[in-house]
Structures are given as structure tokens and as C-alpha cells.
Amino acid sequence: MAQVTVENNAKLEQLLLSHPEMEKKVRKIIRQVIRGAQSGMQRQASSLSTKQAYQAISSAVYKKVLGGNLNIISKNRRAGNRAPLPPESARKQSKERGGNRLPRTSRTEDLLTYQGADRGFILRFLEYGTVNRESRYGNRGSIAARSWFGDMSHRELQHAAEQFELLLDELIEKEFNQ
């Protein structure tokens, strides 16, 4: 009887998070479920914007604490490749009435060539909205806040927590029965 108790105590010691091997395995599970939540968010965000803006959704797994997060990348400078410029209005090229008569500025061309994770600002515009803008050419309008990221990420992280619970139960059962 004492032998069985000692073996069970040793197995329970190995199941504690203070044991380095168990902590590595739990972090691996956390990384797996957070990446799954990230891919789910990217799938849903792919319909919101063109030019692969969904790539601006990133995930992180913490080093000191067990956990992770999802967020929209905030880059200050362009890092990726440039996308080809879309053609200008056909009316502008044929000198007909209507259409865009003003030539594109270099800033407009810069914004049109952003692609991938560099387009995180588009997802932020959709999340928080913009203020109404007036210019010398008239009312430029605004973008209404959709608050899509908070709602979708909450659902994805709830699903990830359920997956984590199941995978952790499987890990504990597997480790204890070895």
C-alpha cells in the first residue's frame, strides 16, 4: 500500500505546473489553441478588406505567465512588399466629363500600395471608426465603428478556452496513466 502511495505522489508531482516538463507541454497547448483562434479571426477578417489585411491579426503567447492574446498589429512604417497600383479612372484618361479629374498624389499612391500586415490601419479604422472629414473639395465622410474585433475575438477565445480545457484533460490523463 505504501508503494502505491509513493508512486501516485510521484505522478502527481510530475503533473504540477512547477515541474518544467509539464509547463512546456501546457505552453505548447496554449500556443496551439491561440494560433487556432488567430486563424479563425483571420478567416473572418479576410472578407472585411482587400490586399490581405487579415495578416495584420497577430497572436502572442506569454513567457512568464501562462496565457496569450490576439491583437491587430500596429506598424509605424511599411515593412512588406508593395502591391501594384490599381488603374486610375477610365474617364480621367479619356478626358470625358465626370470621374476623377485630380491626379493622384504620392501619398494616395503610397496608401494604395500597402499590402498584408502593413494594412493593419484599415482594420483599426473598421474597429474604431473615423471622424467626419471636411476638405476644400467638400465632405469626405466618415467610417462608422463596427466593433467587429472585440466581438469576434471574444468568441474565438471562448472557443479556444474550451479546446484548452479538453486538451489539458487529455494531457493529464495521458501523463497520469503512463
N, CA, C and O atoms as a DFTB+ gen file, in Angstrom:
712 C
 N C O
     1  1       0.820      -1.205       0.000
     2  2       0.000       0.000       0.000
     3  2       0.855       1.256       0.000
     4  3       0.532       2.227      -0.684
     5  1       1.934       1.246       0.755
     6  2       2.828       2.407       0.817
     7  2       3.515       2.638      -0.516
     8  3       3.768       3.779      -0.900
     9  1       3.821       1.544      -1.229
    10  2       4.479       1.654      -2.534
    11  2       3.566       2.361      -3.540
    12  3       4.024       3.209      -4.306
    13  1       2.276       2.012      -3.537
    14  2       1.315       2.618      -4.464
    15  2       1.157       4.110      -4.157
    16  3       1.056       4.928      -5.072
    17  1       1.136       4.460      -2.872
    18  2       1.000       5.857      -2.469
    19  2       2.204       6.677      -2.924
    20  3       2.039       7.798      -3.405
    21  1       3.402       6.138      -2.781
    22  2       4.616       6.833      -3.202
    23  2       4.615       7.030      -4.721
    24  3       4.988       8.098      -5.206
    25  1       4.198       6.008      -5.471
    26  2       4.142       6.131      -6.936
    27  2       3.112       7.176      -7.351
    28  3       3.373       7.980      -8.246
    29  1       1.950       7.174      -6.711
    30  2       0.919       8.168      -7.036
    31  2       1.390       9.575      -6.689
    32  3       1.118      10.516      -7.435
    33  1       2.091       9.733      -5.571
    34  2       2.620      11.047      -5.198
    35  2       3.646      11.527      -6.223
    36  3       3.673      12.710      -6.565
    37  1       4.487      10.622      -6.714
    38  2       5.482      10.982      -7.727
    39  2       4.783      11.397      -9.031
    40  3       5.199      12.352      -9.686
    41  1       3.723      10.676      -9.399
    42  2       2.973      11.031     -10.618
    43  2       2.296      12.388     -10.458
    44  3       2.274      13.193     -11.390
    45  1       1.746      12.637      -9.276
    46  2       1.092      13.921      -9.031
    47  2       2.097      15.066      -9.047
    48  3       1.780      16.162      -9.508
    49  1       3.302      14.823      -8.551
    50  2       4.359      15.835      -8.592
    51  2       4.680      16.219     -10.033
    52  3       4.906      17.391     -10.333
    53  1       4.698      15.232     -10.918
    54  2       5.016      15.498     -12.323
    55  2       3.887      16.236     -13.035
    56  3       4.114      16.856     -14.075
    57  1       2.675      16.177     -12.489
    58  2       1.544      16.866     -13.103
    59  2       1.445      18.331     -12.689
    60  3       0.669      19.084     -13.278
    61  1       2.213      18.746     -11.691
    62  2       2.181      20.140     -11.243
    63  2       2.841      21.049     -12.273
    64  3       3.777      20.639     -12.961
    65  1       2.356      22.277     -12.377
    66  2       2.944      23.224     -13.320
    67  2       4.332      23.682     -12.895
    68  3       5.061      24.257     -13.703
    69  1       4.705      23.443     -11.665
    70  2       6.057      23.784     -11.228
    71  2       7.085      22.821     -11.812
    72  3       8.284      23.100     -11.791
    73  1       6.617      21.688     -12.334
    74  2       7.510      20.737     -12.999
    75  2       7.795      21.272     -14.410
    76  3       6.855      21.550     -15.156
    77  1       9.086      21.424     -14.795
    78  2       9.417      22.063     -16.083
    79  2       8.838      21.352     -17.309
    80  3       8.407      22.012     -18.255
    81  1       8.823      20.028     -17.305
    82  2       8.300      19.307     -18.476
    83  2       6.804      19.544     -18.645
    84  3       6.320      19.720     -19.764
    85  1       6.081      19.549     -17.543
    86  2       4.639      19.780     -17.620
    87  2       4.352      21.212     -18.075
    88  3       3.425      21.440     -18.852
    89  1       5.130      22.163     -17.602
    90  2       4.927      23.554     -18.010
    91  2       5.157      23.705     -19.517
    92  3       4.411      24.428     -20.176
    93  1       6.169      23.042     -20.074
    94  2       6.426      23.091     -21.512
    95  2       5.251      22.528     -22.298
    96  3       4.856      23.083     -23.323
    97  1       4.701      21.434     -21.815
    98  2       3.576      20.806     -22.511
    99  2       2.330      21.689     -22.467
   100  3       1.588      21.769     -23.446
   101  1       2.103      22.348     -21.338
   102  2       0.936      23.231     -21.218
   103  2       1.117      24.449     -22.115
   104  3       0.162      24.885     -22.758
   105  1       2.325      25.005     -22.168
   106  2       2.585      26.147     -23.062
   107  2       2.369      25.756     -24.533
   108  3       1.880      26.554     -25.333
   109  1       2.737      24.535     -24.867
   110  2       2.541      24.055     -26.234
   111  2       1.041      24.007     -26.562
   112  3       0.631      24.370     -27.665
   113  1       0.238      23.562     -25.611
   114  2      -1.209      23.523     -25.813
   115  2      -1.758      24.939     -25.949
   116  3      -2.606      25.199     -26.803
   117  1      -1.275      25.858     -25.106
   118  2      -1.731      27.252     -25.187
   119  2      -1.399      27.829     -26.560
   120  3      -2.243      28.476     -27.181
   121  1      -0.182      27.601     -27.035
   122  2       0.229      28.105     -28.349
   123  2      -0.680      27.538     -29.445
   124  3      -1.066      28.250     -30.372
   125  1      -1.010      26.268     -29.328
   126  2      -1.853      25.607     -30.322
   127  2      -3.243      26.235     -30.368
   128  3      -3.745      26.523     -31.454
   129  1      -3.868      26.451     -29.228
   130  2      -5.236      26.985     -29.231
   131  2      -5.260      28.473     -29.587
   132  3      -6.213      28.933     -30.217
   133  1      -4.235      29.234     -29.197
   134  2      -4.179      30.660     -29.559
   135  2      -3.987      30.804     -31.068
   136  3      -4.611      31.661     -31.693
   137  1      -3.133      29.975     -31.651
   138  2      -2.939      30.027     -33.111
   139  2      -4.220      29.628     -33.839
   140  3      -4.527      30.169     -34.902
   141  1      -4.958      28.693     -33.276
   142  2      -6.246      28.323     -33.869
   143  2      -7.224      29.488     -33.831
   144  3      -7.951      29.728     -34.795
   145  1      -7.238      30.210     -32.715
   146  2      -8.103      31.386     -32.606
   147  2      -7.659      32.465     -33.590
   148  3      -8.497      33.145     -34.182
   149  1      -6.349      32.625     -33.769
   150  2      -5.827      33.606     -34.716
   151  2      -6.261      33.267     -36.144
   152  3      -6.693      34.148     -36.888
   153  1      -6.148      32.010     -36.519
   154  2      -6.547      31.641     -37.881
   155  2      -8.051      31.818     -38.078
   156  3      -8.490      32.185     -39.168
   157  1      -8.842      31.562     -37.044
   158  2     -10.286      31.804     -37.138
   159  2     -10.592      33.286     -37.333
   160  3     -11.462      33.642     -38.129
   161  1      -9.884      34.147     -36.612
   162  2     -10.051      35.592     -36.766
   163  2      -9.629      36.035     -38.157
   164  3     -10.293      36.866     -38.777
   165  1      -8.529      35.486     -38.647
   166  2      -8.051      35.863     -39.975
   167  2      -9.041      35.437     -41.058
   168  3      -9.250      36.162     -42.030
   169  1      -9.646      34.270     -40.890
   170  2     -10.657      33.821     -41.858
   171  2     -11.824      34.803     -41.893
   172  3     -12.307      35.165     -42.966
   173  1     -12.271      35.227     -40.724
   174  2     -13.412      36.135     -40.666
   175  2     -13.044      37.537     -41.146
   176  3     -13.881      38.221     -41.734
   177  1     -11.811      37.976     -40.908
   178  2     -11.384      39.317     -41.312
   179  2     -11.041      39.396     -42.791
   180  3     -10.944      40.493     -43.339
   181  1     -10.858      38.269     -43.440
   182  2     -10.475      38.304     -44.854
   183  2     -11.578      38.909     -45.726
   184  3     -11.299      39.391     -46.824
   185  1     -12.820      38.890     -45.254
   186  2     -13.912      39.471     -46.035
   187  2     -14.060      40.975     -45.789
   188  3     -14.814      41.639     -46.501
   189  1     -13.358      41.521     -44.802
   190  2     -13.513      42.937     -44.464
   191  2     -12.687      43.864     -45.340
   192  3     -13.089      45.004     -45.570
   193  1     -11.552      43.407     -45.833
   194  2     -10.666      44.286     -46.577
   195  2      -9.911      43.491     -47.630
   196  3      -9.716      42.283     -47.503
   197  1      -9.495      44.190     -48.661
   198  2      -8.724      43.548     -49.720
   199  2      -7.236      43.620     -49.407
   200  3      -6.840      44.191     -48.391
   201  1      -6.437      43.061     -50.249
   202  2      -4.969      43.099     -50.163
   203  2      -4.436      42.477     -48.879
   204  3      -3.486      42.998     -48.295
   205  1      -5.018      41.390     -48.435
   206  2      -4.542      40.572     -47.322
   207  2      -4.384      41.339     -46.003
   208  3      -3.410      41.112     -45.285
   209  1      -5.301      42.225     -45.672
   210  2      -5.234      42.955     -44.406
   211  2      -5.395      42.008     -43.219
   212  3      -4.990      42.341     -42.105
   213  1      -5.981      40.832     -43.445
   214  2      -6.164      39.862     -42.369
   215  2      -4.824      39.444     -41.761
   216  3      -4.786      38.970     -40.625
   217  1      -3.726      39.615     -42.501
   218  2      -2.403      39.252     -41.985
   219  2      -1.975      40.145     -40.827
   220  3      -1.005      39.833     -40.137
   221  1      -2.681      41.249     -40.604
   222  2      -2.341      42.160     -39.519
   223  2      -2.870      41.663     -38.174
   224  3      -2.616      42.301     -37.152
   225  1      -3.589      40.556     -38.143
   226  2      -4.054      39.982     -36.877
   227  2      -2.968      39.034     -36.383
   228  3      -2.609      38.071     -37.060
   229  1      -2.454      39.322     -35.196
   230  2      -1.349      38.517     -34.665
   231  2      -1.738      37.903     -33.329
   232  3      -2.704      38.312     -32.687
   233  1      -0.961      36.916     -32.936
   234  2      -1.172      36.270     -31.639
   235  2       0.149      36.260     -30.893
   236  3       1.218      36.338     -31.499
   237  1       0.068      36.163     -29.574
   238  2       1.262      36.091     -28.743
   239  2       0.991      35.147     -27.583
   240  3      -0.117      35.102     -27.048
   241  1       2.011      34.396     -27.202
   242  2       1.944      33.536     -26.025
   243  2       2.947      34.099     -25.025
   244  3       4.112      34.318     -25.360
   245  1       2.494      34.330     -23.807
   246  2       3.335      34.950     -22.794
   247  2       4.406      33.995     -22.294
   248  3       4.213      32.779     -22.289
   249  1       5.553      34.559     -21.867
   250  2       6.648      33.741     -21.372
   251  2       6.569      33.524     -19.860
   252  3       6.786      32.409     -19.385
   253  1       6.263      34.567     -19.110
   254  2       6.306      34.468     -17.651
   255  2       4.995      33.971     -17.045
   256  3       4.988      33.396     -15.957
   257  1       3.898      34.192     -17.744
   258  2       2.584      33.800     -17.250
   259  2       1.976      32.857     -18.284
   260  3       2.242      32.997     -19.478
   261  1       1.179      31.915     -17.848
   262  2       0.505      31.029     -18.790
   263  2      -0.670      31.777     -19.405
   264  3      -1.632      32.107     -18.712
   265  1      -0.591      32.043     -20.704
   266  2      -1.656      32.755     -21.389
   267  2      -1.165      33.326     -22.703
   268  3      -0.021      33.112     -23.106
   269  1      -2.050      34.059     -23.367
   270  2      -1.719      34.661     -24.638
   271  2      -2.766      35.682     -25.022
   272  3      -3.707      35.925     -24.267
   273  1      -2.607      36.300     -26.223
   274  2      -3.576      37.286     -26.680
   275  2      -3.648      37.337     -28.196
   276  3      -2.795      36.792     -28.897
   277  1      -4.681      38.000     -28.684
   278  2      -4.866      38.302     -30.108
   279  2      -4.937      39.815     -30.226
   280  3      -5.541      40.472     -29.378
   281  1      -4.326      40.381     -31.269
   282  2      -4.423      41.815     -31.475
   283  2      -4.196      42.171     -32.932
   284  3      -3.848      41.321     -33.752
   285  1      -4.401      43.452     -33.239
   286  2      -4.129      43.981     -34.576
   287  2      -2.756      44.626     -34.516
   288  3      -2.496      45.473     -33.662
   289  1      -1.880      44.222     -35.423
   290  2      -0.525      44.764     -35.448
   291  2      -0.581      46.257     -35.724
   292  3      -1.338      46.714     -36.581
   293  1       0.228      47.014     -34.992
   294  2       0.321      48.450     -35.204
   295  2       1.737      48.765     -35.660
   296  3       2.659      48.853     -34.849
   297  1       1.898      48.933     -36.966
   298  2       3.224      49.239     -37.512
   299  2       3.324      50.728     -37.787
   300  3       2.363      51.358     -38.230
   301  1       4.491      51.280     -37.521
   302  2       4.701      52.687     -37.815
   303  2       5.222      52.911     -39.232
   304  3       5.048      53.992     -39.795
   305  1       5.848      51.910     -39.796
   306  2       6.410      52.026     -41.145
   307  2       6.048      50.788     -41.960
   308  3       5.751      49.723     -41.419
   309  1       6.083      50.967     -43.264
   310  2       5.823      49.844     -44.155
   311  2       6.997      48.885     -44.083
   312  3       8.154      49.306     -44.096
   313  1       6.699      47.602     -44.006
   314  2       7.764      46.605     -43.932
   315  2       7.715      45.639     -45.113
   316  3       8.746      45.097     -45.513
   317  1       6.536      45.422     -45.669
   318  2       6.387      44.390     -46.700
   319  2       6.568      44.921     -48.108
   320  3       7.013      46.051     -48.312
   321  1       6.220      44.098     -49.063
   322  2       6.319      44.459     -50.474
   323  2       5.183      45.382     -50.873
   324  3       4.144      45.441     -50.216
   325  1       5.403      46.095     -51.956
   326  2       4.356      46.970     -52.475
   327  2       3.429      46.191     -53.396
   328  3       3.867      45.322     -54.150
   329  1       2.156      46.512     -53.326
   330  2       1.177      45.917     -54.233
   331  2       1.132      46.767     -55.499
   332  3       1.455      47.954     -55.452
   333  1       0.739      46.186     -56.621
   334  2       0.623      47.004     -57.833
   335  2      -0.492      48.033     -57.677
   336  3      -1.501      47.763     -57.025
   337  1      -0.313      49.203     -58.269
   338  2      -1.321      50.256     -58.190
   339  2      -2.543      49.886     -59.026
   340  3      -2.397      49.385     -60.141
   341  1      -3.742      50.127     -58.504
   342  2      -4.927      49.919     -59.327
   343  2      -4.989      51.003     -60.405
   344  3      -4.473      52.101     -60.191
   345  1      -5.604      50.725     -61.552
   346  2      -5.644      51.725     -62.626
   347  2      -6.490      52.925     -62.216
   348  3      -7.423      52.802     -61.422
   349  1      -6.152      54.075     -62.763
   350  2      -6.953      55.274     -62.493
   351  2      -8.248      55.190     -63.277
   352  3      -8.416      54.323     -64.135
   353  1      -9.150      56.090     -62.978
   354  2     -10.464      56.092     -63.624
   355  2     -10.317      56.175     -65.138
   356  3      -9.492      56.934     -65.647
   357  1     -11.113      55.399     -65.851
   358  2     -11.071      55.419     -67.316
   359  2     -11.531      56.773     -67.838
   360  3     -11.050      57.229     -68.875
   361  1     -12.452      57.422     -67.135
   362  2     -12.934      58.731     -67.576
   363  2     -11.827      59.767     -67.517
   364  3     -11.729      60.631     -68.389
   365  1     -11.000      59.682     -66.496
   366  2      -9.907      60.643     -66.367
   367  2      -8.953      60.494     -67.541
   368  3      -8.430      61.481     -68.058
   369  1      -8.731      59.260     -67.954
   370  2      -7.794      59.025     -69.044
   371  2      -8.371      59.465     -70.387
   372  3      -7.624      59.885     -71.270
   373  1      -9.695      59.373     -70.551
   374  2     -10.286      59.708     -71.851
   375  2     -10.775      61.151     -71.915
   376  3     -11.343      61.551     -72.931
   377  1     -10.576      61.938     -70.874
   378  2     -10.946      63.357     -70.831
   379  2     -12.453      63.588     -70.923
   380  3     -12.881      64.667     -71.331
   381  1     -13.270      62.591     -70.551
   382  2     -14.718      62.777     -70.525
   383  2     -15.109      63.525     -69.271
   384  3     -14.322      63.662     -68.334
   385  1     -16.358      64.015     -69.269
   386  2     -16.861      64.690     -68.077
   387  2     -17.077      63.672     -66.966
   388  3     -17.370      62.507     -67.235
   389  1     -16.934      64.108     -65.726
   390  2     -17.160      63.242     -64.574
   391  2     -15.928      62.432     -64.248
   392  3     -14.913      62.514     -64.940
   393  1     -16.022      61.661     -63.205
   394  2     -14.875      60.844     -62.806
   395  2     -13.855      61.667     -62.040
   396  3     -14.103      62.829     -61.717
   397  1     -12.734      61.079     -61.755
   398  2     -11.687      61.767     -61.012
   399  2     -10.886      62.658     -61.955
   400  3     -10.277      62.171     -62.908
   401  1     -10.885      63.941     -61.693
   402  2     -10.113      64.852     -62.527
   403  2      -8.791      65.216     -61.876
   404  3      -7.857      65.638     -62.557
   405  1      -8.706      65.057     -60.570
   406  2      -7.468      65.415     -59.883
   407  2      -6.477      64.265     -59.984
   408  3      -6.845      63.109     -59.773
   409  1      -5.235      64.567     -60.302
   410  2      -4.247      63.484     -60.356
   411  2      -3.973      62.945     -58.950
   412  3      -4.145      63.646     -57.954
   413  1      -3.550      61.705     -58.899
   414  2      -3.221      61.096     -57.612
   415  2      -1.979      61.751     -57.031
   416  3      -1.031      62.080     -57.745
   417  1      -2.009      61.929     -55.726
   418  2      -0.814      62.435     -55.049
   419  2       0.079      61.251     -54.691
   420  3      -0.346      60.098     -54.760
   421  1       1.302      61.543     -54.313
   422  2       2.214      60.450     -53.935
   423  2       1.714      59.757     -52.673
   424  3       1.921      58.554     -52.510
   425  1       1.056      60.497     -51.775
   426  2       0.518      59.890     -50.549
   427  2      -0.598      58.903     -50.901
   428  3      -0.678      57.826     -50.311
   429  1      -1.449      59.258     -51.846
   430  2      -2.515      58.348     -52.279
   431  2      -1.906      57.087     -52.866
   432  3      -2.363      55.980     -52.579
   433  1      -0.875      57.249     -53.687
   434  2      -0.227      56.090     -54.282
   435  2       0.425      55.216     -53.218
   436  3       0.401      53.990     -53.323
   437  1       1.008      55.840     -52.193
   438  2       1.590      55.069     -51.086
   439  2       0.530      54.227     -50.392
   440  3       0.743      53.040     -50.145
   441  1      -0.615      54.837     -50.075
   442  2      -1.666      54.118     -49.366
   443  2      -2.260      52.998     -50.209
   444  3      -2.630      51.950     -49.681
   445  1      -2.353      53.216     -51.512
   446  2      -2.916      52.195     -52.390
   447  2      -1.994      50.997     -52.569
   448  3      -2.449      49.926     -52.971
   449  1      -0.714      51.159     -52.280
   450  2       0.228      50.055     -52.473
   451  2       0.511      49.287     -51.187
   452  3       1.283      48.328     -51.216
   453  1      -0.088      49.674     -50.055
   454  2       0.092      48.902     -48.827
   455  2      -0.547      47.537     -49.011
   456  3      -1.561      47.402     -49.696
   457  1       0.053      46.524     -48.394
   458  2      -0.446      45.161     -48.565
   459  2      -0.096      44.340     -47.334
   460  3       0.894      44.620     -46.658
   461  1      -0.908      43.325     -47.041
   462  2      -0.614      42.388     -45.957
   463  2      -0.703      43.031     -44.582
   464  3      -1.613      43.814     -44.308
   465  1       0.248      42.694     -43.722
   466  2       0.228      43.160     -42.337
   467  2       0.369      44.675     -42.245
   468  3       0.008      45.265     -41.227
   469  1       0.888      45.312     -43.291
   470  2       1.019      46.769     -43.290
   471  2      -0.340      47.451     -43.359
   472  3      -0.444      48.649     -43.096
   473  1      -1.369      46.714     -43.706
   474  2      -2.709      47.296     -43.802
   475  2      -3.490      47.165     -42.495
   476  3      -4.720      47.225     -42.513
   477  1      -2.819      46.990     -41.385
   478  2      -3.480      46.909     -40.091
   479  2      -4.284      48.158     -39.783
   480  3      -5.270      48.099     -39.049
   481  1      -3.860      49.309     -40.349
   482  2      -4.595      50.550     -40.100
   483  2      -6.018      50.464     -40.648
   484  3      -6.925      51.093     -40.101
   485  1      -6.230      49.691     -41.727
   486  2      -7.581      49.523     -42.275
   487  2      -8.465      48.813     -41.248
   488  3      -9.608      49.211     -41.027
   489  1      -7.930      47.759     -40.621
   490  2      -8.708      47.026     -39.621
   491  2      -8.998      47.906     -38.408
   492  3     -10.058      47.793     -37.794
   493  1      -8.053      48.783     -38.065
   494  2      -8.302      49.711     -36.951
   495  2      -9.391      50.720     -37.318
   496  3     -10.222      51.057     -36.475
   497  1      -9.401      51.208     -38.562
   498  2     -10.472      52.109     -38.993
   499  2     -11.824      51.426     -38.848
   500  3     -12.783      52.033     -38.370
   501  1     -11.902      50.155     -39.263
   502  2     -13.165      49.431     -39.183
   503  2     -13.564      49.161     -37.732
   504  3     -14.753      49.126     -37.415
   505  1     -12.593      48.973     -36.859
   506  2     -12.884      48.695     -35.448
   507  2     -13.379      49.947     -34.724
   508  3     -14.407      49.906     -34.049
   509  1     -12.649      51.064     -34.859
   510  2     -12.933      52.264     -34.069
   511  2     -13.681      53.350     -34.831
   512  3     -14.227      54.266     -34.216
   513  1     -13.716      53.266     -36.163
   514  2     -14.368      54.296     -36.955
   515  2     -13.469      55.511     -37.120
   516  3     -12.365      55.563     -36.576
   517  1     -13.957      56.485     -37.878
   518  2     -13.231      57.738     -38.078
   519  2     -14.181      58.895     -37.862
   520  3     -15.399      58.714     -37.849
   521  1     -13.626      60.087     -37.693
   522  2     -14.455      61.284     -37.533
   523  2     -14.849      61.786     -38.917
   524  3     -14.233      61.428     -39.921
   525  1     -15.884      62.618     -38.953
   526  2     -16.319      63.207     -40.211
   527  2     -15.241      64.172     -40.694
   528  3     -14.746      64.991     -39.920
   529  1     -14.878      64.077     -41.973
   530  2     -13.778      64.890     -42.503
   531  2     -14.288      65.860     -43.555
   532  3     -15.044      65.484     -44.451
   533  1     -13.869      67.100     -43.435
   534  2     -14.186      68.136     -44.413
   535  2     -12.886      68.561     -45.079
   536  3     -11.853      68.690     -44.423
   537  1     -12.946      68.774     -46.380
   538  2     -11.777      69.284     -47.093
   539  2     -12.238      70.409     -48.001
   540  3     -13.423      70.739     -48.033
   541  1     -11.323      70.989     -48.728
   542  2     -11.713      72.079     -49.622
   543  2     -12.583      71.564     -50.775
   544  3     -13.206      72.355     -51.484
   545  1     -12.625      70.261     -50.960
   546  2     -13.441      69.664     -52.011
   547  2     -14.805      69.219     -51.496
   548  3     -15.617      68.720     -52.275
   549  1     -15.072      69.387     -50.214
   550  2     -16.378      69.032     -49.675
   551  2     -16.270      68.004     -48.555
   552  3     -15.185      67.729     -48.043
   553  1     -17.399      67.455     -48.196
   554  2     -17.473      66.482     -47.108
   555  2     -16.872      65.157     -47.583
   556  3     -17.320      64.585     -48.576
   557  1     -15.863      64.681     -46.871
   558  2     -15.206      63.432     -47.249
   559  2     -15.813      62.232     -46.531
   560  3     -15.452      61.089     -46.809
   561  1     -16.733      62.492     -45.610
   562  2     -17.434      61.403     -44.930
   563  2     -16.663      60.838     -43.758
   564  3     -15.625      61.367     -43.360
   565  1     -17.183      59.760     -43.216
   566  2     -16.550      59.092     -42.086
   567  2     -16.834      57.602     -42.198
   568  3     -17.675      57.166     -42.985
   569  1     -16.115      56.839     -41.396
   570  2     -16.327      55.394     -41.344
   571  2     -16.944      55.093     -39.982
   572  3     -16.374      55.444     -38.949
   573  1     -18.092      54.452     -39.979
   574  2     -18.761      54.110     -38.727
   575  2     -18.018      52.963     -38.044
   576  3     -17.556      52.033     -38.705
   577  1     -17.910      53.037     -36.726
   578  2     -17.251      51.977     -35.961
   579  2     -18.099      50.711     -36.012
   580  3     -19.311      50.757     -35.805
   581  1     -17.456      49.590     -36.288
   582  2     -18.177      48.313     -36.356
   583  2     -17.947      47.456     -35.124
   584  3     -18.729      46.546     -34.851
   585  1     -16.889      47.732     -34.378
   586  2     -16.538      46.951     -33.177
   587  2     -16.521      45.456     -33.476
   588  3     -16.980      44.657     -32.661
   589  1     -16.013      45.085     -34.599
   590  2     -16.000      43.685     -35.025
   591  2     -14.922      42.881     -34.304
   592  3     -15.131      41.707     -33.999
   593  1     -13.785      43.489     -34.032
   594  2     -12.660      42.731     -33.483
   595  2     -12.949      42.238     -32.063
   596  3     -12.668      41.085     -31.737
   597  1     -13.500      43.095     -31.236
   598  2     -13.795      42.711     -29.858
   599  2     -14.777      41.558     -29.774
   600  3     -14.580      40.612     -29.011
   601  1     -15.837      41.645     -30.565
   602  2     -16.858      40.595     -30.557
   603  2     -16.311      39.268     -31.084
   604  3     -16.486      38.217     -30.468
   605  1     -15.643      39.345     -32.243
   606  2     -15.128      38.111     -32.851
   607  2     -14.019      37.487     -32.003
   608  3     -13.971      36.269     -31.836
   609  1     -13.132      38.323     -31.471
   610  2     -12.025      37.771     -30.681
   611  2     -12.548      37.142     -29.395
   612  3     -12.011      36.133     -28.936
   613  1     -13.587      37.727     -28.813
   614  2     -14.161      37.137     -27.598
   615  2     -14.715      35.744     -27.898
   616  3     -14.490      34.806     -27.134
   617  1     -15.439      35.613     -29.010
   618  2     -15.974      34.302     -29.387
   619  2     -14.862      33.301     -29.675
   620  3     -14.927      32.151     -29.242
   621  1     -13.850      33.738     -30.402
   622  2     -12.741      32.833     -30.741
   623  2     -11.974      32.411     -29.485
   624  3     -11.577      31.252     -29.364
   625  1     -11.764      33.337     -28.557
   626  2     -11.032      32.996     -27.337
   627  2     -11.864      32.111     -26.412
   628  3     -11.308      31.290     -25.682
   629  1     -13.196      32.267     -26.432
   630  2     -14.060      31.356     -25.672
   631  2     -13.929      29.938     -26.220
   632  3     -13.825      28.971     -25.465
   633  1     -13.937      29.836     -27.541
   634  2     -13.770      28.530     -28.182
   635  2     -12.383      27.964     -27.871
   636  3     -12.241      26.764     -27.635
   637  1     -11.360      28.822     -27.869
   638  2     -10.004      28.384     -27.561
   639  2      -9.907      27.891     -26.112
   640  3      -9.190      26.930     -25.831
   641  1     -10.622      28.544     -25.199
   642  2     -10.605      28.113     -23.797
   643  2     -11.238      26.726     -23.647
   644  3     -10.768      25.903     -22.862
   645  1     -12.304      26.481     -24.407
   646  2     -12.933      25.153     -24.362
   647  2     -11.987      24.085     -24.909
   648  3     -11.874      22.996     -24.346
   649  1     -11.308      24.409     -26.014
   650  2     -10.330      23.474     -26.579
   651  2      -9.187      23.233     -25.605
   652  3      -8.734      22.100     -25.443
   653  1      -8.720      24.297     -24.955
   654  2      -7.629      24.177     -23.991
   655  2      -8.020      23.231     -22.858
   656  3      -7.221      22.393     -22.439
   657  1      -9.233      23.368     -22.372
   658  2      -9.716      22.512     -21.287
   659  2      -9.700      21.039     -21.707
   660  3      -9.246      20.176     -20.956
   661  1     -10.196      20.767     -22.903
   662  2     -10.217      19.382     -23.390
   663  2      -8.800      18.827     -23.579
   664  3      -8.508      17.704     -23.169
   665  1      -7.932      19.617     -24.196
   666  2      -6.559      19.155     -24.434
   667  2      -5.788      18.969     -23.130
   668  3      -4.974      18.053     -23.012
   669  1      -6.046      19.839     -22.149
   670  2      -5.381      19.710     -20.856
   671  2      -5.856      18.457     -20.124
   672  3      -5.057      17.762     -19.496
   673  1      -7.142      18.170     -20.204
   674  2      -7.658      16.936     -19.596
   675  2      -7.011      15.708     -20.223
   676  3      -6.626      14.772     -19.523
   677  1      -6.895      15.720     -21.550
   678  2      -6.246      14.599     -22.235
   679  2      -4.789      14.456     -21.813
   680  3      -4.304      13.343     -21.610
   681  1      -4.085      15.589     -21.680
   682  2      -2.679      15.560     -21.280
   683  2      -2.519      14.980     -19.866
   684  3      -1.650      14.142     -19.626
   685  1      -3.360      15.434     -18.946
   686  2      -3.275      14.956     -17.566
   687  2      -3.569      13.465     -17.504
   688  3      -2.870      12.717     -16.820
   689  1      -4.603      13.034     -18.217
   690  2      -4.928      11.604     -18.221
   691  2      -3.789      10.776     -18.816
   692  3      -3.431       9.722     -18.291
   693  1      -3.241      11.261     -19.893
   694  2      -2.137      10.539     -20.546
   695  2      -0.910      10.467     -19.643
   696  3      -0.292       9.409     -19.524
   697  1      -0.549      11.584     -19.004
   698  2       0.624      11.621     -18.131
   699  2       0.419      10.767     -16.879
   700  3       1.347      10.098     -16.425
   701  1      -0.782      10.787     -16.324
   702  2      -1.021      10.019     -15.098
   703  2      -1.038       8.521     -15.347
   704  3      -0.632       7.745     -14.482
   705  1      -1.505       8.103     -16.530
   706  2      -1.604       6.678     -16.829
   707  2      -0.311       6.077     -17.383
   708  3      -0.265       4.879     -17.662
   709  1       0.710       6.866     -17.544
   710  2       1.983       6.316     -18.044
   711  2       2.681       5.504     -16.977
   712  3       3.762       4.968     -17.219
